[in-house]
Amino acid sequence: MTQQNKKQNDMLDTLLNYGSATAYEAYGAKGALDSKIKPIHPSMRLAGRAFTIDICPADNLMLHYALLHVKPGDVLVVDAKGFVEAGPWGDILTEQAIKKGVAGLVINGAVRDSKAIIDMNFPVFCLALSIKGTTKNQPGLINQPISIGGVTINNGDFIIADQDGVVVISSDDLEDVMQKSTSRENTESTYREEIKKGISTVKLLGLENNLKRLKLN
């Protein structure tokens, strides 16, 4: 691992501990994927570099192909066009992904075999669960820009995901987001201490004029 990669991994770990909401706010309130994309278990979290995959709905051939090319630590980010009446990802692909060192999966679509995936402790974020299977015939793309809910994800962008949601950070902006996230965490830590002392959030956030303008006593 290069020194640069180690630094990026350390920043990703720190951002994951701060949480996806903090990273999103520090990124200028951008990069959040569709809020319906959630982990299949509340405890699941992931951080890593995006390996983008564009697939046809109800076909998973390109997922099998992508797993021939992934690197340890990659997060599979899959555009299945929001189709949830088939689960292109299941326990067998999970076994392969774990063997390859994949950090997790974010899919604009559905998965199946959720209990087995949870038992394997593989982080999966998706729109839905579906017991229906898929074909393995259709073409697609890997390592190309995809769009999920109006957010463009480029191959190599950084992914932070937890129970609150998924945020995508451009590879050029990670360090800036890291610095701003740390600043937010420090500020909020101060707020918590002040609240314990009896200071109101209205006072801390300077909301008096807003309340006055709305004639709220």
C-alpha positions as CSV (number, residue, x, y, z in Angstrom):
1,M,0.0,0.0,0.0
2,T,1.3,3.4,-1.0
3,Q,1.6,6.2,1.5
4,Q,-1.1,8.1,-0.4
5,N,-3.5,5.1,-0.2
6,K,-2.8,4.7,3.5
7,K,-3.6,8.4,4.0
8,Q,-6.9,8.1,2.0
9,N,-7.9,4.9,4.0
10,D,-7.2,6.7,7.3
11,M,-9.4,9.6,6.2
12,L,-12.2,7.3,5.0
13,D,-12.1,5.5,8.4
14,T,-12.4,8.8,10.2
15,L,-15.2,10.0,8.0
16,L,-17.1,6.8,8.5
17,N,-16.8,7.3,12.3
18,Y,-18.1,10.8,11.9
19,G,-21.0,9.5,9.8
20,S,-22.5,10.0,6.4
21,A,-24.6,13.0,7.4
22,T,-21.5,14.8,8.6
23,A,-19.6,14.0,5.4
24,Y,-22.6,15.2,3.4
25,E,-22.9,18.5,5.2
26,A,-19.1,19.0,5.0
27,Y,-19.3,18.4,1.3
28,G,-21.7,21.4,0.8
29,A,-24.9,19.3,1.2
30,K,-24.2,17.4,-2.0
31,G,-23.4,13.8,-3.0
32,A,-26.2,12.1,-1.2
33,L,-27.8,9.2,-3.0
34,D,-31.5,8.4,-3.0
35,S,-32.6,8.2,0.6
36,K,-34.5,5.0,-0.1
37,I,-31.1,3.2,-0.5
38,K,-30.6,1.7,2.9
39,P,-28.4,-1.1,4.5
40,I,-30.0,-4.5,4.7
41,H,-29.0,-4.5,8.4
42,P,-28.9,-1.3,10.5
43,S,-25.4,-2.0,11.8
44,M,-23.9,-2.1,8.3
45,R,-21.4,0.6,7.4
46,L,-18.8,0.9,4.6
47,A,-16.2,3.2,3.2
48,G,-14.0,2.8,0.1
49,R,-13.4,3.7,-3.5
50,A,-16.2,3.2,-6.0
51,F,-16.0,0.5,-8.7
52,T,-18.9,1.5,-10.9
53,I,-21.1,-0.9,-12.8
54,D,-24.0,-0.3,-15.1
55,I,-26.3,-3.3,-15.6
56,C,-29.5,-4.1,-17.4
57,P,-32.5,-4.6,-15.1
58,A,-33.0,-8.2,-14.1
59,D,-29.7,-9.3,-15.5
60,N,-26.5,-9.8,-13.5
61,L,-23.9,-10.9,-16.0
62,M,-21.9,-7.7,-15.6
63,L,-21.7,-8.3,-11.8
64,H,-19.9,-11.6,-12.4
65,Y,-17.7,-9.9,-14.9
66,A,-16.9,-7.0,-12.6
67,L,-15.7,-9.4,-9.9
68,L,-12.9,-10.5,-12.2
69,H,-11.5,-7.0,-12.1
70,V,-12.1,-5.5,-8.6
71,K,-9.3,-4.7,-6.2
72,P,-9.4,-5.2,-2.4
73,G,-11.2,-2.3,-0.7
74,D,-13.4,-1.5,-3.7
75,V,-17.0,-0.7,-3.1
76,L,-19.3,-2.0,-5.9
77,V,-21.6,0.8,-7.0
78,V,-24.3,-0.6,-9.3
79,D,-26.9,1.1,-11.4
80,A,-29.7,-1.4,-11.9
81,K,-32.0,1.4,-13.0
82,G,-34.0,1.3,-9.8
83,F,-35.6,-2.1,-10.8
84,V,-36.7,-4.0,-7.7
85,E,-38.6,-6.9,-9.1
86,A,-35.5,-9.1,-9.3
87,G,-32.4,-9.5,-7.1
88,P,-29.2,-9.5,-9.2
89,W,-27.1,-9.9,-6.1
90,G,-27.2,-12.8,-3.7
91,D,-25.2,-15.0,-1.4
92,I,-23.0,-16.6,-4.1
93,L,-21.8,-13.3,-5.5
94,T,-21.2,-12.2,-1.9
95,E,-18.9,-15.2,-1.4
96,Q,-17.0,-14.2,-4.4
97,A,-16.8,-10.5,-3.4
98,I,-15.5,-11.4,0.1
99,K,-12.9,-13.6,-1.5
100,K,-11.7,-10.7,-3.6
101,G,-11.6,-8.3,-0.7
102,V,-14.5,-6.1,-1.8
103,A,-15.6,-3.6,0.9
104,G,-19.3,-3.7,0.1
105,L,-22.1,-3.1,-2.4
106,V,-24.3,-0.1,-3.1
107,I,-27.0,-0.9,-5.7
108,N,-29.8,1.1,-7.3
109,G,-31.9,-2.0,-7.3
110,A,-32.7,-5.0,-5.2
111,V,-30.8,-7.9,-3.7
112,R,-31.9,-11.3,-2.3
113,D,-30.5,-13.9,0.2
114,S,-30.4,-11.1,2.7
115,K,-30.1,-13.4,5.8
116,A,-27.1,-15.2,4.3
117,I,-25.4,-11.9,3.4
118,I,-26.0,-10.5,6.9
119,D,-24.6,-13.6,8.4
120,M,-21.5,-13.1,6.2
121,N,-21.2,-9.6,7.5
122,F,-20.9,-8.1,4.0
123,P,-22.2,-4.5,3.8
124,V,-25.0,-4.1,1.3
125,F,-27.1,-1.0,0.6
126,C,-30.0,-1.3,-1.7
127,L,-33.5,-0.1,-2.6
128,A,-35.4,-3.3,-1.8
129,L,-35.3,-7.1,-1.3
130,S,-36.6,-9.4,-4.0
131,I,-36.7,-13.2,-4.2
132,K,-36.9,-13.1,-8.0
133,G,-33.8,-14.3,-9.9
134,T,-32.1,-12.8,-13.0
135,T,-30.8,-13.7,-16.4
136,K,-27.1,-13.7,-17.2
137,N,-27.1,-12.5,-20.8
138,Q,-27.1,-8.7,-21.2
139,P,-24.3,-6.3,-21.7
140,G,-23.3,-3.4,-19.5
141,L,-20.4,-1.2,-18.5
142,I,-17.8,-1.2,-15.7
143,N,-15.5,1.7,-14.6
144,Q,-17.7,4.3,-16.3
145,P,-19.7,7.2,-14.8
146,I,-23.2,6.2,-13.6
147,S,-26.0,8.3,-12.2
148,I,-28.2,7.3,-9.2
149,G,-31.0,9.7,-8.2
150,G,-29.4,12.6,-10.0
151,V,-26.0,12.0,-8.5
152,T,-23.1,11.2,-10.8
153,I,-20.7,8.6,-9.5
154,N,-17.3,8.3,-11.2
155,N,-15.1,5.2,-11.0
156,G,-12.7,6.0,-8.1
157,D,-14.9,8.4,-6.2
158,F,-15.2,7.7,-2.5
159,I,-18.2,6.2,-0.8
160,I,-19.3,6.7,2.8
161,A,-22.4,4.8,3.9
162,D,-24.2,4.0,7.1
163,Q,-27.7,3.7,8.5
164,D,-28.4,7.3,7.6
165,G,-27.6,7.0,3.9
166,V,-24.9,7.0,1.2
167,V,-22.7,9.9,0.2
168,V,-20.4,10.1,-2.8
169,I,-17.3,12.3,-2.6
170,S,-15.2,13.2,-5.6
171,S,-11.7,11.8,-5.5
172,D,-10.3,15.3,-5.7
173,D,-12.3,16.5,-2.7
174,L,-11.7,13.9,0.0
175,E,-9.1,15.9,2.0
176,D,-11.2,19.1,2.0
177,V,-14.3,17.1,3.2
178,M,-12.1,15.5,5.9
179,Q,-11.0,18.9,7.2
180,K,-14.5,20.4,7.1
181,S,-16.0,17.3,8.8
182,T,-13.4,17.5,11.6
183,S,-14.3,21.2,12.1
184,R,-18.0,20.3,12.2
185,E,-17.4,17.5,14.7
186,N,-15.4,19.9,16.9
187,T,-18.2,22.5,16.8
188,E,-20.9,20.0,17.6
189,S,-18.8,18.7,20.5
190,T,-18.7,22.3,21.9
191,Y,-22.5,22.6,21.4
192,R,-23.1,19.4,23.4
193,E,-21.1,20.7,26.3
194,E,-22.9,24.0,26.2
195,I,-26.3,22.3,26.1
196,K,-25.3,20.3,29.2
197,K,-24.7,23.7,30.9
198,G,-28.2,24.8,30.0
199,I,-27.6,26.9,26.9
200,S,-30.4,26.5,24.3
201,T,-29.9,25.5,20.7
202,V,-31.7,28.7,19.7
203,K,-28.9,30.7,21.4
204,L,-26.1,28.4,20.1
205,L,-27.2,28.7,16.5
206,G,-28.2,32.3,16.6
207,L,-31.8,31.7,15.8
208,E,-33.3,34.6,17.9
209,N,-33.8,36.9,14.9
210,N,-35.5,34.2,12.9
211,L,-38.0,33.5,15.7
212,K,-38.5,37.2,16.2
213,R,-39.2,37.7,12.5
214,L,-41.9,35.0,12.7
215,K,-43.3,36.6,15.9
216,L,-42.5,33.4,17.9
217,N,-42.0,34.1,21.6
